Amino acid sequence: MIWIIFIFFFILSMIVSSTLKRKFKKYSQTPISSNLSGKEVAEKMLADNGIYDVEVVSYGGSLTDHYNPATRTVNLSEPVYFGRNAAAAAVAAHECGHAVQHATAYKFLELRTALVPLQNASGKILNFIVLASIFGGAFFYSVFPTDLVLLAVIGTYSVLTLFSIITLPVEFDASKRALQWISARGVVNSQELYMAKDALKWAALTYVVAALGSLVTLLYYISLFLGSRD
């Protein structure tokens, strides 16, 4: 059963990811009317929100864009940093949306940031359990009772699921801020705004799929634990 869940969400994730890449490529081919690069869009949005201590930098790879609150940098992949199109404008503004959240102490971002150490630890524990189960076999379960292992898996997946769910409002809010700003400031026209919305929609779906996959997996392990208690 668990392999069916993993395979289903893996395939679904691949579909969403490939669609996102296709949309980004499509919307990267038409220059926007304002002719602003992703770097210029980001710098203008930060300035409009009174944020002057965050640097916009070029980052390697594709679709690797992110905001780093520790270094206070908006890291834009080269296609976004140099791009002058709807996709680049949308992604650049979205990452600045996270910088605005940070500057305004957005509650869900603060909560997600606080959960990062626990999320990292949970991931390591879960990886250990999986590897020990595969290579340790009967010896592992002779040392650790099945119920105890299930409880550990449920505990780690609870943290990972909570983190994934809290990520959703953080991402949705950043996109909302981005779209409102690029529209109000005339960065894009109405047709380009549609492209920006569509690109960010598919980006958000990657987080939705991850959260759903984590939640379903958690519920599966809870059902296993409750079944073992009967």
Stockholm file with secondary structure:
# STOCKHOLM 1.0

chainA/1-230         MIWIIFIFFFILSMIVSSTLKRKFKKYSQTPISSNLSGKEVAEKMLADNGIYDVEVVSYGGSLTDHYNPATRTVNLSEPVYFGRNAAAAAVAAHECGHAVQHATAYKFLELRTALVPLQNASGKILNFIVLASIFGGAFFYSVFPTDLVLLAVIGTYSVLTLFSIITLPVEFDASKRALQWISARGVVNSQELYMAKDALKWAALTYVVAALGSLVTLLYYISLFLGSRD
#=GR chainA/1-230 SS CHHHHHHHHHHHHHHHHHHHHHHHHHHTSSBCTTCCCHHHHHHHHHHHTTCCSCEEEEESSSSCCEEETTTTEEEEEHHHHHCCBHHHHHHHHHHHHHHHHHHTTCHHHHHHHHHHHHHHHHHHHHHHHHHHHHHHHHHHHHHSCHHHHHHHHHHHHHHHHHHHHHHHHHHHHHHHHHHHHHHHTTSSCHHHHHHHHHHHHHHHHHHHHHHHHHHHHHHHHHHHHHHHHC
#=GC SS_cons         CHHHHHHHHHHHHHHHHHHHHHHHHHHTSSBCTTCCCHHHHHHHHHHHTTCCSCEEEEESSSSCCEEETTTTEEEEEHHHHHCCBHHHHHHHHHHHHHHHHHHTTCHHHHHHHHHHHHHHHHHHHHHHHHHHHHHHHHHHHHHSCHHHHHHHHHHHHHHHHHHHHHHHHHHHHHHHHHHHHHHHTTSSCHHHHHHHHHHHHHHHHHHHHHHHHHHHHHHHHHHHHHHHHC
//
